[in-house]
Amino acid sequence: MKIGVLLSGAGVYDGAEIHESVLTLLEIEKLGYEAVCIGVDAPQHHVINHLNGEEETAPRNMLQEAARIARGNIIEISKVFPADIDALVIPGGFGSAKNFSSWAFEGANGQIRPDVKLLLVNMYNVGKPIVALCVSPVLLALAFEDMAIGQQLTIGSTTATSPYSISDFQAGLQAKGAQTPDCSIQEICIDASNRIITAPCYMLEASLPELQQNIHQAILALQQLLEA
């Protein structure tokens, strides 16, 4: 089995969340599957100094940054087709909401990159599973908003501790036609009819072991979809 891992850069505030990305790659390999890292050859929306949170002026390229996580073994998104992979996983990080879409700035009124939308819609149309971690469910909401599929997407829980406004995210997803079940860091959402799996990950306060277990649950559920 080949599992695509779509990376929006490298770093939580302006790209793919590194812990989530590495743990995803680990869980895929533990199952004996092959991870196929995928990136986008385009500039990041902006670059954040992760030490002080300040924006920097020097631009960075999403594909080059994601290649740091992939150890150079990465494929540009325009060269990837659903026939090449059996499923797709999208780790979180602000890159999903800043680079792959404009959700961070416009919420549910935001736009998704056409190349990212094309891959997601094509994967869905051929029935191949998609796993979206952390904030990445916003990409599925934007990609599928005109398809009326009634997807179930978790973005976390309003009763759990979070650095973000989970209720605002839920309202945005609902505006795009998604159902938004509450899930704690110990839970995932499996939308079996649409073959979509979502997990809150770092949308909620979580220790590294809790994060690892949440991603383990999501990738195990993916295995069950693939091998059913």
Sequence and secondary structure as in RCSB ss.txt:
>XXXX:A:sequence
MKIGVLLSGAGVYDGAEIHESVLTLLEIEKLGYEAVCIGVDAPQHHVINHLNGEEETAPRNMLQEAARIARGNII
EISKVFPADIDALVIPGGFGSAKNFSSWAFEGANGQIRPDVKLLLVNMYNVGKPIVALCVSPVLLALAFEDMAIG
QQLTIGSTTATSPYSISDFQAGLQAKGAQTPDCSIQEICIDASNRIITAPCYMLEASLPELQQNIHQAILALQQL
LEA
>XXXX:A:secstr
 EEEEE   SSTTTS  HHHHHHHHHHHHHTT EEEEEE  SB S EE TTT  EESS  BHHHHHHHHTTT EE
EGGG  GGG SEEEE  STHHHHTSBSHHHHGGG  B HHHHHHHHHHHHTT  EEEETTTHHHHHHHTTTT   
 B     TTS  SS HHHHHHHHHHTT B     TT  EEETTTTEEEE GGGS   HHHHHHHHHHHHHHHHHH
HH 
